[in-house]
Amino acid sequence: MDKKQRLSESDTIILSLHDRWWGKVLAGEKPLEIRKTRPAGKGPYRVLVYVTGTGEIKGEFVCKDFLKIPTIPEIKDGEAQKGSCLTGQQLKEYAGESGKPLWGWYVSQVKEYYTPHKLSLYGLKRPPQSWQYYRGEEVPDVMTINQLANICGYFFNAEFDPDSELSPNNGYNCRHEGQQEKDGGVGCCCQWSCPLENVIPADEEDCEKYGLDYEDGEFVLVYGKGKW
């Protein structure tokens, strides 16, 4: 897989968010993010979340639609307040006196990165004040092969599998039909042999970019738009 994949400017956004709100997004308590503007197109949009003050993009979500919130004559009670965790007064203060509507960004498919991404990995020296389009190379998440095994759906431990009498590779086994690395006919879950099309081994240079020690584990690069 080519490490350098260019993202479309039309569907990828970097959005700045305070740590408090990011925590609520992760907890599923904030399904609506309020902004003064929205992208021009219909979406859906992949939204990369920069957590204010950290220098890092810590995760992402998908925004499939937007809620228009009129501010004249006043903001009505309802979905905007409940979904955003803001009061009507807070929304009013944020809107100011412009008379322009606010926009609620619907939040779905939230994902926290295993390893936060330094802003410099995106070629940026400073984060957006609110949000901006991003057109650049795909920045993958980095994790150990063991962490990947917990989410990929193909990992199993043959020792505890009633259908297998074998437990090769210390129990780190893989059911993926494309797995070429096998021991006794049972697939082996290894950094260098992972058959997933959006996963490649991370080398020492990759780990250095993310502030990781290459010797601490078998790391892999996991690209967000691949298929399991």
N, C-alpha and C positions, 0 to 999 in steps of 0.2 A: 504494500500500500504506500502510495506517495505521501510523505509527511506534509507536503505543502499543498493544502487545499484552500482555494480562495473562496471566501464567503460572498454571497450576493449582498450588495448594499441595501437592496430593497427589502430584505427580510431579517436582518440582524441588527440589533440595537444594543448599545451599552447604556445602562441606566444607573444613576447614583442613588443609593438608599442608605439611610442611617441604620446602624447595627440593631437598634431596637425594633425597627420595622422589618428588617430582614429576619430576625428571630420569629416574629409573628407570621411572616410569610411561610417560613419553614414549618411552623407548628400548625399551619392550615387555618390560622385565625384571621388572616387578612387577604381575602380573595379579590380585593380591589385596591389598586394603587392610583392615587390621585395626582394628576399633572395638569398644568395650564394648557398644554398642547398635546397633540397626538400625531403619529405618522400619517402621511397623506393617503396611503393605500389601504386595502382591505385586510391585509394580513393573511394567515397568521404570522406573528413575529416571534423570533427567538430572541429573548431578552437576557443579556448577560448582566449580572448584578455586581456593580462595584460598591463595596461597603465603605462608606465615608470615613476617611481618616486612617484607613488601614493600608492603602497603597495596593490593594488586592481585589480581584474579581473572585468572589467566593461561591458563585453558583449561577443558576439560570432558571428561567421559567418561560412558558409559552403564553403569549397573549393572542387570543383568537378573535377578540372583539372589544369594543369600547362602549362606555356608557356616557352619553352627553348629559351634563349636569347644568341646567340653566341657573344663572345667578340673579336674574331679574324676574319679578320684583324681589324675590328672596329664594334661598335654597330650601327646598321642601324636605321634610323629614322622610326617611325611607332608606332605600338600598345603599345610597352613597355613604351615609353615616355608618350603617351597620357593617358594610363590607370593608370600609377603609379604616375602621377603628378611630374615626375622628368625630367630634361633635359638630353640630351645625355652626356653632360660633367659630370653631377652628377652620372650617371650610370657608366661611365668610371672610375671615381674616386673610386666609391664603389667596382667595380670589381677588381681594382688593376692590378698587372702585372702577375697574375697567368696563364692567358690564358684560365681559366675554364669558362664555360658558367654561366650566372646568370639564376635564375628561377623566373618567375612571377607566383604568386599564385592567381588564379581567386577567386574573392570575390562574394558571393551570400548569400541570406537569412540572412541578418545582423539583429542582435537583441541586443538592449541595455538592460541591466538588470535594473529593478526598484530599486534594492538595490545592490550596488557594493559588490563583494565578496572579503573578506580579503584573502590574499594569504595563510594564515595559515589554512583556511578551506580546502585547498587542501593538507595539510601536508607538505607544502614547506616553507623553511626559506628564500630562495632567488629566484628571478625570473630567467628564462633563459636569456642568453645574446641575443639569437636570437629566438630559439624555441626548444621545447622538447616534446617527447611523454608524455602523462599522462595516468597512469593506477591507478585508485583509485576510491573512492566512488563518486557517483553523488552528486554534490553540487547544490541544487535547488535555484531558485530565491525566494525572499520573497517580498510579496506585501500585501496590504489590500484587503479584499474581494471586496470592491468597485472598486479598480483598476483592479482586475481580471474581474469584471463584464463588464468593458469597452472593454475587448478584447476577451472574451470567445465566444460571439455570441449567448448566450442563455438568457441573461438578457433582461428584458423589464419592463416598468412601466405600470401596469394594468390600472392606472388612465387615461392614454393617449392611451390605446388600444381600438379601436372601437369595437373589438370582445369580450371585457370583461366588465362586469358591476361591477367588484370587484376591489378593490385596497388594498388588505391586506398587512401586513408587511411594512407599510409606503411606498408602491410602489416598494419595492425591490423584484421583482418577477423573477421566473426562468421557462423557457419553456422546460428544459431538461427532456426527457421522463423518466429518472431514478431518478428524484427528488422525494424523499420520504416526505420531509417536505412541507406540504401544508396547506393553510388556505382558506376555502371556495372553495376548488377544484383548487386553483391557487397555483403553486409552489412558495416557498419562497427562496430567495437568502441569505443563511446564511453560515458563516464560517464552522460550524460543519456539515452542510448537503450538501455541494457541492458534486455532483455525479461524477464529472470529475475524471477519473482514475489516472491522474497525479497531483492531488491536495489533500493536507491534511492540517488540521489545524496546525498552528505554536504555540508551547507552549512558556512559559516564557524563558526556556533554549535556544530554537531556536532563539528567538529575541535577547537574550543577545549576542549570537555568532556573530550576524550581527550588533551589536551596536544600536539596536532598543529598545524603551521602550514598553514593552508588553501592558501597559495600554493605549497607544496612539491609538489603533485601533484593529480591528479583522484581524489578519495577517494569511496568508496561505503560505505554501511551494508549489511552482510550479516547477515540474520537466520537464526538456527540452525535453525528449524523449517520453512523454506520448501523448495521443490523446485527442483532445477536444471532 
